[in-house]
Amino acid sequence: MTGKLSDLAGLLVAPAALAALLRVSSRRGFLGAHVATGAVFSAINLAPQAARAVEALMALTPLPWRITVDPTDLMALPALLVSYRVLGSYCALGEAARRPQPARQEPARQEPARRPIAERLALMAGSLACAATSRAPGPCDAPDACVPPAPGPRELASLVIGNTTEAERLIRVRRLRASVRVDCGVLLDDPTSALSRDLFANAETWLIQPGRALPLGNAGCDAYLIDADGLPLTLLAWSAAQFPEQIISTSTESPQPERMIALQRAGARLELAEHPAVFDAPPLEPPPPGEACSPSTAGSRLDWTLPGMVKAVVASVTSSPDGCHAIRLEDGSAAYFCAPAEALPVKAGDLISLRSVTITGGIYPELRKGEQPLARGVVIESEAYAVVALQGNVLARPWMLDQGADAGDFSVGLEPLAGCDAFHDACGSLVAPLEVSLLGEGVAGVVSLRAGERAELEEGAGTLHLVRAEDLPVRDAECFTAPVDQPRLLESVFVAAAAAP
């Protein structure tokens, strides 16, 4: 409030002070003084470069200024109109006073020589009074309440690592890969357990001089691994809601509270000072998943490669120990399908058709609020059976097949798998297995499934095989384990019963 009031007062008198200093003697010159004042005032409150230029100019004088760029100060500009209308009348009176007057009989009295000096001193004092001032900063009650007391090196950042030691330090910085997606709530709840070292990019090396600080940006929810000679690997993690990016001092002599993490000595070693963003680094080898997390049967993944939309007779089916099957067709083409063996009824001699499917719309109870359905799949059909395999955030259903169009649907509930803590897979993604509950018209009662289990639907409609059901709150979108980039991955196969003759 005081800053805005001082802007109003300054804009009222600054044009008149400028006009007097320049000895403006016309109404047009007085208008020019107002335009110049408004232009400079607008520039320093809109463009940081203009503010820094004025600061540099004033630094050459005994009265240096520090200018805070604040576009909201432009609300004081109407004061220039008031100044021109009110003080302009005095300018008009001055013009009238300078017009030739009739000769007087009495000789004019000489003005004291000290009057021009007094006027100039008054103008100097008035010019200085036009600059807004602030009281000296006191203790900071809020993290961002203090501003560095003097201009210094600054950068746009969320946090900085300040070298408070007496020597320059070579610091290695590894940021999360650009392909990593995180649920910020899960990440910040326990960053050490939520992250794996495999999720971080190659290290960048920075040489930090004593008294200087390294800026770190974070426009969303991010993490860094930091180490140096004498400094053990340390994890930094925070969100933009905690520490939004802003212009921050990169000098340890004028740090902003809560924004600088001090690199300091701890005996013969180095350490990062205690800070809300500092955590222990993830272990070199993440702990393996517990027994409760393992699929109940082999073939715990779903994948396929199709030769395109085809219809042909199966020449042979060859299965490998890893749960993948090569379906060779008599026309010379081949399809490769990874799924539990019992979910693939295809055998030599069958006339089958193969096609791809994509799910991008519809209403599914397994979706979370605001989540859109997204799944890809493959359909295998013959006279004796029909199979739909689906990979995405929805489950395969009977109505997705022509032979199961009249079958009853089911509702789905998803809960964390009891006794199974989240773990990291081969790509470093955080995997939280889920338990699937089926209920509704298509099933008898409530049926609970975990990965590797299956459920028979009512009235012989078919069998639902659950291959995977996982939340992926921290994941690498480029990794083969998450071919559909989304925070939940469901893989299922529905095998329809033979069609009635």
C-alpha positions in Angstrom: 0.0 0.0 0.0 2.7 2.5 0.9 4.5 1.6 -2.4 1.4 2.4 -4.4 0.8 5.7 -2.5 4.4 6.8 -3.1 3.9 6.1 -6.8 0.8 8.3 -6.9 2.6 11.1 -5.1 5.7 10.8 -7.2 3.8 10.9 -10.5 1.9 14.0 -9.3 5.1 16.1 -8.8 7.8 14.4 -10.8 6.8 15.9 -14.2 6.7 19.4 -12.7 10.1 18.9 -11.1 11.5 17.6 -14.4 10.0 20.6 -16.3 11.6 23.0 -13.8 15.0 21.3 -14.0 14.9 21.5 -17.8 13.6 25.1 -17.6 10.6 24.3 -19.7 8.6 27.5 -20.5 5.7 26.3 -22.6 2.6 24.2 -22.2 3.9 21.9 -24.9 7.1 21.3 -23.0 5.2 20.7 -19.8 3.2 18.0 -21.7 6.5 16.5 -22.9 7.7 16.2 -19.3 4.6 14.2 -18.4 5.0 11.9 -21.4 8.7 11.3 -20.6 7.9 10.6 -16.9 5.1 8.1 -17.9 7.3 6.4 -20.4 10.2 5.8 -18.0 7.9 4.8 -15.2 6.1 2.2 -17.5 9.4 0.8 -18.8 11.0 0.1 -15.4 7.8 -1.6 -14.2 7.4 -3.8 -17.3 10.9 -4.6 -18.5 13.6 -5.9 -16.1 16.2 -4.8 -18.7 15.0 -1.2 -18.4 15.0 -1.4 -14.6 18.5 -2.8 -14.5 19.7 0.0 -16.9 18.4 2.7 -14.6 20.0 1.0 -11.6 23.3 0.9 -13.5 23.0 4.6 -14.3 22.1 5.5 -10.7 25.0 3.4 -9.4 27.3 6.0 -10.8 25.9 8.6 -8.4 26.1 8.8 -4.6 22.4 7.7 -4.5 22.1 4.2 -6.0 18.6 2.8 -6.5 17.1 -0.7 -6.4 14.1 -1.0 -8.6 11.4 -3.7 -8.1 9.7 -4.6 -11.4 6.0 -4.6 -10.6 3.5 -4.2 -13.5 0.7 -3.5 -10.9 2.4 -0.1 -10.2 1.0 1.1 -13.5 -2.3 1.7 -11.8 -0.8 4.9 -10.6 -0.4 6.3 -14.2 -3.7 8.3 -14.0 -1.9 10.6 -11.5 -0.1 12.1 -14.5 -3.4 13.4 -15.9 -4.2 15.0 -12.5 -0.7 16.5 -12.4 -1.1 18.0 -15.9 -4.6 19.4 -15.2 -3.8 20.9 -11.8 -0.1 22.0 -12.1 -0.6 22.9 -15.8 -2.6 25.9 -14.6 0.5 27.2 -12.8 2.4 26.7 -16.0 -0.1 28.9 -17.8 0.2 31.5 -15.1 4.0 31.4 -15.6 3.5 32.0 -19.3 1.3 35.0 -18.6 3.9 36.3 -16.1 6.5 36.2 -18.8 4.6 38.3 -21.3 5.8 41.9 -21.8 4.2 44.2 -19.2 3.6 48.0 -19.6 6.4 50.2 -18.4 6.1 51.2 -14.7 7.1 54.5 -13.3 8.9 52.9 -10.3 12.1 51.1 -10.9 11.9 47.3 -10.5 13.3 45.9 -7.3 16.2 43.5 -7.6 15.5 40.0 -6.4 18.0 38.7 -3.9 20.7 36.6 -5.6 20.1 33.7 -3.2 16.6 33.0 -4.5 17.7 31.0 -7.6 20.0 28.9 -5.4 17.2 28.2 -3.0 14.9 27.2 -5.9 17.5 24.8 -7.3 18.0 23.2 -3.9 14.2 22.8 -3.5 14.1 21.2 -6.9 16.8 18.8 -6.0 15.1 17.8 -2.8 11.8 17.4 -4.7 13.4 15.2 -7.3 14.8 12.9 -4.6 11.4 12.8 -2.9 9.9 11.4 -6.0 11.7 8.1 -5.5 9.8 5.4 -3.6 11.6 4.1 -0.6 11.2 1.2 1.8 12.2 0.5 5.3 15.2 -1.7 6.1 14.1 -5.4 5.9 13.5 -7.0 9.2 13.2 -10.7 10.2 11.5 -12.9 7.6 8.1 -14.3 8.7 7.6 -16.2 5.5 10.0 -18.2 3.2 9.8 -15.6 0.4 9.4 -12.4 2.6 13.0 -11.2 2.4 14.8 -9.7 -0.6 18.6 -9.6 -0.8 19.7 -6.3 0.8 21.9 -5.4 -2.2 22.0 -6.2 -5.9 24.0 -9.3 -6.8 24.1 -12.2 -9.2 20.7 -13.7 -9.6 19.1 -16.5 -11.7 15.6 -17.9 -12.4 15.4 -21.0 -10.3 13.4 -22.8 -7.5 16.4 -23.6 -5.2 20.1 -23.0 -5.3 23.0 -25.0 -3.9 25.4 -22.5 -2.2 29.1 -23.3 -1.8 29.8 -22.1 1.8 33.2 -23.7 1.9 36.5 -21.9 1.3 37.4 -23.8 -1.9 35.8 -24.2 -5.3 33.8 -27.4 -5.7 33.1 -29.7 -8.6 29.5 -30.9 -8.3 27.8 -33.6 -10.4 24.1 -33.1 -11.0 21.7 -35.8 -12.4 18.1 -34.8 -13.2 15.1 -37.1 -13.8 14.9 -38.1 -17.4 12.5 -36.2 -19.6 10.6 -39.4 -20.3 9.9 -40.0 -16.6 6.3 -39.3 -15.4 5.5 -38.9 -11.7 2.5 -38.7 -9.4 3.7 -35.8 -7.2 1.8 -36.9 -4.1 3.4 -40.4 -4.3 6.9 -39.0 -5.1 7.0 -36.4 -2.2 5.5 -38.8 0.3 8.7 -40.9 0.3 11.1 -39.7 -2.5 13.9 -42.2 -1.5 11.6 -45.2 -1.9 9.6 -43.8 -4.9 12.6 -43.3 -7.1 15.2 -45.5 -8.6 18.6 -44.5 -9.8 17.8 -45.8 -13.3 15.3 -43.0 -13.7 17.9 -40.3 -13.7 19.8 -38.9 -16.8 23.6 -38.7 -17.2 25.4 -36.3 -14.9 26.2 -32.7 -15.7 29.3 -31.3 -13.9 29.4 -27.8 -12.5 32.3 -25.9 -10.9 31.0 -23.7 -8.1 33.3 -20.9 -6.7 33.3 -20.1 -2.9 30.4 -17.8 -2.1 28.4 -18.7 -5.3 25.4 -20.9 -5.7 24.2 -23.3 -8.4 20.5 -22.6 -9.5 18.2 -25.6 -9.9 14.9 -25.3 -11.8 11.6 -27.1 -11.3 8.4 -26.0 -13.1 6.4 -29.1 -12.0 7.5 -31.9 -9.7 11.1 -32.9 -10.2 14.1 -34.5 -8.5 17.9 -34.4 -8.7 20.8 -36.6 -7.6 23.8 -34.6 -6.3 27.3 -35.7 -5.4 30.9 -34.4 -5.3 34.3 -35.4 -4.1 33.7 -35.8 -0.4 29.9 -35.4 -0.8 27.9 -38.7 -0.8 25.1 -39.1 -3.3 22.1 -37.1 -2.1 18.6 -36.8 -3.4 16.8 -33.5 -3.9 13.0 -33.6 -4.6 10.3 -30.9 -4.4 7.4 -29.5 -6.3 6.7 -26.1 -7.9 3.9 -25.6 -5.4 6.5 -25.7 -2.5 9.2 -23.6 -4.2 7.9 -21.9 -7.4 10.5 -20.6 -9.9 11.5 -17.0 -9.4 14.6 -14.7 -9.6 16.9 -15.9 -6.8 20.2 -14.7 -5.5 23.1 -16.9 -6.4 25.4 -15.4 -3.8 25.8 -17.0 -0.4 26.4 -13.5 1.1 22.8 -12.5 0.4 20.8 -15.7 0.3 17.0 -15.9 0.2 15.7 -17.8 3.3 14.5 -21.4 2.5 15.7 -21.1 -1.1 19.4 -21.9 -0.6 20.7 -25.4 0.3 24.2 -24.9 1.8 27.0 -27.1 0.7 29.1 -27.2 3.9 31.8 -29.0 5.7 31.0 -31.9 8.0 34.4 -32.7 9.5 36.6 -34.1 6.7 33.6 -34.6 4.4 31.0 -32.4 2.8 27.2 -32.4 3.2 24.1 -30.6 2.1 22.5 -28.7 5.0 19.2 -29.9 6.3 16.4 -28.6 4.0 12.8 -29.8 3.2 14.0 -30.8 -0.3 17.0 -32.9 0.8 16.6 -36.7 1.2 18.7 -39.8 1.2 19.6 -41.2 -2.2 17.7 -44.3 -3.5 19.6 -47.5 -2.9 22.0 -48.8 -5.5 20.0 -52.0 -5.9 16.2 -51.5 -5.2 14.8 -54.3 -3.0 13.1 -57.1 -4.9 9.3 -57.5 -4.8 7.9 -59.6 -2.0 6.4 -63.0 -2.6 2.9 -61.6 -2.4 3.6 -59.4 -5.5 4.5 -62.3 -7.8 1.9 -63.4 -10.4 0.2 -66.7 -9.5 1.0 -68.3 -12.9 3.6 -68.1 -15.6 3.1 -65.8 -18.6 2.8 -62.6 -16.7 2.9 -60.2 -19.6 0.8 -59.4 -22.6 2.2 -58.4 -26.0 1.8 -59.2 -29.7 3.0 -58.6 -33.2 0.5 -59.0 -36.1 1.1 -59.2 -39.8 -1.9 -57.0 -40.3 -5.6 -57.8 -40.7 -5.6 -61.3 -42.1 -7.7 -64.4 -42.4 -5.9 -67.7 -42.9 -5.5 -71.2 -41.7 -3.1 -71.9 -38.8 -0.1 -74.0 -39.9 1.5 -74.4 -36.5 1.7 -73.0 -33.0 5.0 -72.9 -31.2 5.3 -71.9 -27.5 8.4 -70.8 -25.6 9.1 -71.0 -21.9 8.7 -67.3 -21.5 5.0 -67.4 -22.3 5.2 -66.3 -25.9 3.7 -68.1 -28.9 4.4 -68.1 -32.6 1.3 -68.6 -34.7 2.4 -69.5 -38.3 -0.2 -69.2 -41.0 -0.4 -71.2 -44.2 -0.1 -68.1 -46.3 3.5 -67.7 -45.0 2.8 -64.9 -42.5 3.2 -65.2 -38.7 1.8 -63.6 -35.6 3.5 -63.6 -32.2 1.4 -63.5 -29.1 2.6 -63.3 -25.4 -0.1 -64.4 -23.0 -0.9 -67.3 -20.6 -1.2 -70.5 -22.6 -4.7 -71.2 -21.3 -5.8 -67.8 -22.8 -4.8 -68.9 -26.3 -7.0 -71.7 -27.7 -5.5 -71.4 -31.2 -4.3 -74.7 -32.7 -3.1 -76.0 -36.1 -5.8 -76.3 -38.7 -8.0 -73.5 -37.3 -9.3 -70.9 -39.8 -8.8 -67.6 -37.9 -9.0 -63.9 -38.5 -6.7 -61.4 -36.8 -7.3 -57.7 -36.4 -6.3 -54.8 -34.1 -8.6 -52.8 -31.9 -8.3 -49.5 -30.1 -10.5 -48.3 -27.2 -10.7 -44.5 -26.8 -14.2 -43.8 -25.6 -17.0 -45.2 -23.4 -17.9 -45.5 -19.7 -15.9 -48.0 -17.6 -16.3 -48.2 -13.8 -12.5 -49.1 -13.4 -11.6 -45.6 -14.6 -10.7 -42.9 -12.0 -12.5 -39.6 -11.9 -11.5 -37.5 -15.0 -9.6 -40.4 -16.6 -10.2 -41.2 -20.2 -10.3 -44.7 -21.6 -7.2 -45.7 -23.6 -6.4 -49.2 -24.6 -5.0 -51.2 -27.6 -5.7 -54.8 -28.3 -6.0 -57.7 -30.7 -9.0 -59.9 -31.7 -8.6 -63.5 -32.8 -11.8 -65.1 -34.1 -12.7 -68.6 -35.4 -15.8 -70.7 -35.7 -15.1 -72.3 -32.3 -13.9 -69.4 -30.2 -13.2 -65.6 -30.1 -10.4 -63.9 -28.1 -9.9 -60.2 -27.3 -6.6 -59.2 -25.6 -6.5 -55.7 -24.2 -3.8 -53.5 -22.8 -4.5 -50.1 -21.3 -6.6 -48.8 -18.4 -9.8 -50.9 -19.0 -10.5 -54.6 -19.0 -11.5 -56.9 -21.9 -15.2 -57.6 -22.0 -17.6 -60.0 -23.8 -19.4 -57.2 -25.8 -16.1 -56.4 -27.5 -16.7 -59.6 -29.5 -19.4 -60.4 -31.9 -19.9 -63.8 -30.2 -20.3 -62.1 -26.8 -22.5 -59.2 -27.8 -25.4 -60.4 -25.6 -23.4 -61.4 -22.6 -23.9 -59.6 -19.3 -21.4 -56.9 -18.4 -19.7 -56.6 -15.0 -18.5 -53.8 -12.8 -14.9 -53.5 -11.6 -13.3 -52.4 -8.4 -9.5 -51.9 -7.9 -7.6 -51.9 -4.7 -3.9 -52.3 -3.7 -2.9 -55.9 -3.5 -2.8 -56.9 0.2 0.7 -57.7 1.6 2.5 -56.3 -1.5 4.5 -53.1 -1.2 5.3 -51.1 -4.4 8.5 -52.1 -6.0 10.8 -51.1 -8.9 10.8 -53.0 -12.2 13.7 -53.5 -14.6 13.2 -50.0 -16.0 13.1 -48.3 -12.6 9.4 -47.6 -12.7 7.5 -47.8 -9.4 4.9 -50.7 -9.7 2.0 -51.1 -7.2 0.1 -54.3 -8.0 -3.7 -54.2 -7.7 -6.4 -56.6 -6.9 -9.4 -56.6 -9.2 -13.0 -57.3 -7.9 -15.7 -58.2 -10.4 -19.4 -58.0 -9.7 -22.6 -57.4 -11.5 -24.9 -59.1 -14.0 -22.1 -61.0 -15.7 -20.6 -62.7 -12.6 -21.9 -64.7 -9.7 -21.5 -62.7 -6.5 -18.1 -60.9 -6.1 -15.0 -62.4 -7.7 -11.6 -61.2 -6.7 -8.6 -61.6 -9.1 -4.9 -60.9 -9.0 -2.5 -61.1 -11.8 -2.3 -64.6 -13.3 -5.8 -65.6 -12.2 -9.0 -66.1 -14.2 -12.8 -65.9 -13.7 -15.6 -67.8 -15.4 -18.5 -65.5 -16.4 -22.2 -66.4 -15.9 -24.1 -68.6 -18.3 -21.0 -69.9 -20.0 -20.3 -66.5 -21.6 -16.5 -67.1 -21.4 -13.4 -66.6 -19.2 -11.6 -63.5 -18.2 -7.9 -63.9 -17.7 -6.2 -61.1 -15.7 -2.6 -60.8 -16.8 -1.5 -57.6 -15.1 -3.2 -55.0 -12.9 -0.8 -52.3 -11.7 -0.6 -48.6 -10.8 2.5 -46.9 -12.1 2.8 -43.6 -10.1 6.4 -43.2 -11.2 7.3 -44.5 -14.6 9.6 -44.2 -17.6 7.3 -43.6 -20.6 10.0 -44.8 -23.0 10.3 -48.2 -21.3 8.9 -51.3 -22.9 7.1 -52.2 -19.6 4.6 -49.3 -20.1 3.7 -49.4 -23.8 0.6 -47.3 -23.1 1.8 -44.1 -21.3 -0.7 -43.8 -18.4 -0.5 -44.2 -14.6 -2.5 -47.4 -14.5 -1.9 -50.5 -16.6 -4.4 -53.4 -17.0 -3.7 -56.4 -19.2 -6.5 -58.9 -19.7 -7.7 -61.5 -22.2 -11.3 -62.5 -22.6 -12.0 -65.9 -24.3 -15.6 -66.3 -25.5 -17.3 -69.6 -25.5 -18.1 -71.3 -28.7 -20.9 -69.8 -30.7 -24.2 -71.7 -30.7 -24.8 -73.8 -33.9 
